[in-house]
Each structure stands twice: as structure tokens, then as C-alpha cells.
Amino acid sequence: MTYDIPQKSADASAGGRGPGASRYRDRRSFLQAGALLFAGLVALGAEPARAEPGSPESPKQVKLVALGDSLTAGIFLPAGGAFPAVLEAALREEGYHVSIVNAGVSGDTTTGGLARLDWSLGEGADGLILELGANDMLRGLNPETARSSLDSILARLKEKNVKVLIAGMLASPSLGKSYRDEFNAIYPDLAAKYGALLYPFFLEGVSGHPQFTLTDGLHPNAAGVETIVRNILPTVRLLLASLGDKPSGN
């Protein structure tokens, strides 16, 4: 029995200079080029993503702060049911790029709001919804105290270039005409002085309507908050327009 002994390939016998060697060199060059390309792609992937020239930039996120008392804080309501959260959700649904910080503190007066203004603004804000004065009125405090505190808040916000929407309050008829006239004039007077937007009565459509208030007859329930948001929305849109925020698609 004989065995066929394999002959050396023409590549080997030619010292690696045959056609097979060319194919090998081509394959090796291809693999080296592929490795270099892969390394380059990895390096590029490690760099921060860059927008393509001419591509639209991401819309700016506008930050609003709602500075207020229990009417803003959402007393006896879940966090997602408080005025700032419901307002933010409504605006986002319309396409606005906005976040609203809930800076409401139950029981707070205008003086308390002034004392915590800087803390409430945090690292800064583009705009602020000012809802204070109800507790001053309910306690029968001197309207001049509320006027002075609100004036100081607005002056400091103007210095910081923060746009303001004033959510006004109306005095109870039980406090008498003199008190009512003096208190109710605070909000339109200060809005005119500082060129601020004014929503005359924060509880418009809620106060005096039991179906929209909690059992205390003062604070809005979930339906009441929805009513406040629906009524104040046109004025908030004006605030956002002054900040350059437009709903998506416009």
C-alpha cells in the first residue's frame, strides 16, 4: 500500500512569493485596516456627542417658582395634585418646555415669603408666580404690612431679572369696606408699579363654590385646583411668552 505524500504548495516552494502569499497579504492588510477603523470609532464614541451643523438646538427649559402659602402648597392634597404640579402638567401637554417648583408653605404670610425668597429661588429662576396675602387677610393684619412685604419681594425679583405673575387675593366682606378697599388695592397697584402680570384673584371660580373646596370651605380640592389652573392658564402663557417659551410646533 502506498500513501500519497502531499506536495509543498507552490506558495511555500516559491518562498511565499506565489498567489497565495498575495492573498494572505491582502487579508492581513484588510484586518489591520478594520482594526484601525474600529479603534477610531471607539475613540469617537467616547467623545461628547456633537450636534450636526445646522441641526436645531434642544429647546431651553424654563424654570418657574410658585411662591405662596397653603393654596400653592396643596394642603391635604397629594404632591401631584397641588397647583404647581397640575399647572406644569397642563403646560407640558400644550408643548411648553417648563418646570415649576412648588415653593408654597402652609400658613405663610407675605412677611414669611419675603424672608425665604432667596432660598425659594434656589440656583435661580426665569419667572415666579407670586401667591401670598391670604393669611395676612385672614388674620386681619395691617394691609400696609402686606403691601410693604410684597413690594420688597417684587423689588428684589426685579433686581434679579425674574419675571413675575402676581396672583392676587381679595379680602373677605366680613372685614369691612375700609379694610377691603385698602387690601384689594395692593395687587393692582404693585403690578402697575413693577410692570408685572396680574391675575386679580387666585381663587376665582373656586371661592364660594363648595364643590371646589375642601370641607373647610377655604382650600381648593382636586377639582378646585383644576379650575384655578384652567382660569389662570392664559395669564401664565403670557408669562412664558415674555420668557421666550413657545409650545412645540409654534
C-alpha positions, 0 to 999 in steps of 0.5 A, spaced: 500 500 500 502 506 498 500 513 501 500 519 497 505 524 500 502 531 499 506 536 495 509 543 498 504 548 495 507 552 490 506 558 495 511 555 500 516 552 494 516 559 491 518 562 498 511 565 499 512 569 493 506 565 489 498 567 489 497 565 495 502 569 499 498 575 495 492 573 498 494 572 505 497 579 504 491 582 502 487 579 508 492 581 513 492 588 510 484 588 510 484 586 518 489 591 520 485 596 516 478 594 520 482 594 526 484 601 525 477 603 523 474 600 529 479 603 534 477 610 531 470 609 532 471 607 539 475 613 540 469 617 537 464 614 541 467 616 547 467 623 545 461 628 547 456 627 542 456 633 537 450 636 534 450 636 526 451 643 523 445 646 522 441 641 526 436 645 531 438 646 538 434 642 544 429 647 546 431 651 553 427 649 559 424 654 563 424 654 570 418 657 574 417 658 582 410 658 585 411 662 591 405 662 596 402 659 602 397 653 603 393 654 596 400 653 592 402 648 597 396 643 596 394 642 603 391 635 604 392 634 597 397 629 594 404 632 591 401 631 584 395 634 585 397 641 588 397 647 583 404 647 581 404 640 579 397 640 575 399 647 572 406 644 569 402 638 567 397 642 563 403 646 560 407 640 558 401 637 554 400 644 550 408 643 548 411 648 553 418 646 555 417 648 563 418 646 570 415 649 576 417 648 583 412 648 588 415 653 593 408 654 597 408 653 605 402 652 609 400 658 613 405 663 610 404 670 610 407 675 605 412 677 611 414 669 611 415 669 603 419 675 603 424 672 608 425 665 604 425 668 597 432 667 596 432 660 598 425 659 594 429 661 588 434 656 589 440 656 583 435 661 580 429 662 576 426 665 569 419 667 572 415 666 579 408 666 580 407 670 586 401 667 591 401 670 598 396 675 602 391 670 604 393 669 611 395 676 612 387 677 610 385 672 614 388 674 620 386 681 619 393 684 619 395 691 617 394 691 609 400 696 609 404 690 612 402 686 606 403 691 601 410 693 604 412 685 604 410 684 597 413 690 594 420 688 597 419 681 594 417 684 587 423 689 588 428 684 589 425 679 583 426 685 579 433 686 581 434 679 579 431 679 572 425 674 574 419 675 571 413 675 575 405 673 575 402 676 581 396 672 583 392 676 587 387 675 593 381 679 595 379 680 602 373 677 605 366 682 606 366 680 613 372 685 614 369 691 612 369 696 606 375 700 609 379 694 610 377 691 603 378 697 599 385 698 602 387 690 601 384 689 594 388 695 592 395 692 593 395 687 587 393 692 582 397 697 584 404 693 585 403 690 578 402 697 575 408 699 579 413 693 577 410 692 570 408 685 572 402 680 570 396 680 574 391 675 575 386 679 580 384 673 584 387 666 585 381 663 587 376 665 582 371 660 580 373 656 586 371 661 592 364 660 594 363 654 590 363 648 595 364 643 590 371 646 589 373 646 596 375 642 601 370 641 607 373 647 610 370 651 605 377 655 604 382 650 600 381 648 593 380 640 592 382 636 586 377 639 582 378 646 585 385 646 583 383 644 576 379 650 575 384 655 578 389 652 573 384 652 567 382 660 569 389 662 570 392 658 564 392 664 559 395 669 564 401 664 565 402 663 557 403 670 557 408 669 562 412 664 558 411 668 552 415 674 555 420 668 557 421 666 550 417 659 551 413 657 545 409 650 545 412 645 540 410 646 533 409 654 534 
